[in-house]
Amino acid sequence: MTDPGATPTDAVDLSVPPSGAGCVECDAAGGWWVHLRRCAACGHVGCCDSSPGQHASAHYAATGHSVMQSFEPGEDWFWDFAHAAVVDVPDGFELAEPRSHPLDQPTPGPQGRVPADWRSKIH
């Protein structure tokens, strides 16, 4: 955002779908994640900062897309990396479906790639 009067939601695209059911980079590398975050500007799904890869933060650093939404079932909060704050959004402000990873996908996930000692590997 270059406009000093802009709000974090000015760069959001409500119509763009998520990039997939898991972290793009972790899936490509055969990795795993703790929780998922979805970019509200382009739909990129990345892993949270507790995850080994921290790909949602890396996506923000690479693109400047600061607003992410939790991609966990039952969570609808938004986070603004630029301001390190939760984003207050108006009623009816919803990203395109699906708004979470599949319910049968475990957290952490994905199934079969999470090491038994995963707790010792998180940030």
C-alpha positions, -999 to 999 in steps of 0.1 A, spaced: 0 0 0 15 33 -10 -15 54 -3 -13 67 33 -51 67 35 -53 31 23 -66 3 45 -52 -33 46 -83 -46 28 -78 -22 -2 -55 -48 -18 -78 -78 -12 -94 -97 -41 -126 -114 -28 -130 -134 -60 -96 -152 -62 -97 -189 -51 -70 -204 -29 -40 -219 -46 -47 -253 -32 -55 -273 -1 -20 -270 14 11 -249 16 23 -244 -20 60 -246 -11 58 -274 14 38 -295 -10 64 -289 -37 92 -299 -14 74 -328 3 73 -308 36 47 -303 63 30 -275 81 14 -267 115 -13 -242 103 -22 -226 69 -27 -190 59 -42 -178 26 -32 -146 9 -62 -123 5 -47 -106 -26 -37 -136 -48 -50 -168 -30 -15 -182 -22 -17 -207 6 14 -208 28 23 -222 62 22 -202 94 52 -189 114 51 -219 137 58 -241 108 93 -250 97 90 -232 64 72 -201 74 60 -197 38 31 -172 45 56 -147 59 79 -154 30 51 -147 6 45 -114 22 82 -105 21 85 -115 -16 52 -99 -29 42 -72 -4 8 -89 -1 3 -82 36 -32 -94 43 -37 -132 50 -66 -151 64 -64 -183 84 -70 -213 62 -80 -235 91 -116 -248 94 -138 -227 117 -114 -197 117 -122 -165 98 -97 -140 111 -74 -119 90 -39 -108 98 -19 -78 83 18 -85 82 26 -49 74 10 -37 107 14 -69 127 -22 -67 136 -55 -84 132 -76 -68 105 -111 -57 113 -133 -65 83 -169 -55 76 -198 -80 78 -201 -100 46 -164 -96 38 -156 -132 26 -130 -146 3 -140 -171 -24 -146 -207 -15 -132 -228 -1 -122 -208 29 -103 -236 46 -83 -267 39 -104 -299 37 -119 -310 70 -103 -345 66 -68 -330 63 -52 -331 97 -35 -303 116 -6 -304 115 -6 -318 80 -6 -332 56 -12 -368 67 18 -390 61 44 -362 61 43 -349 97 72 -363 117 65 -380 150 87 -354 168 70 -324 150 67 -304 182 105 -302 185 107 -287 150 83 -258 153 91 -221 159 
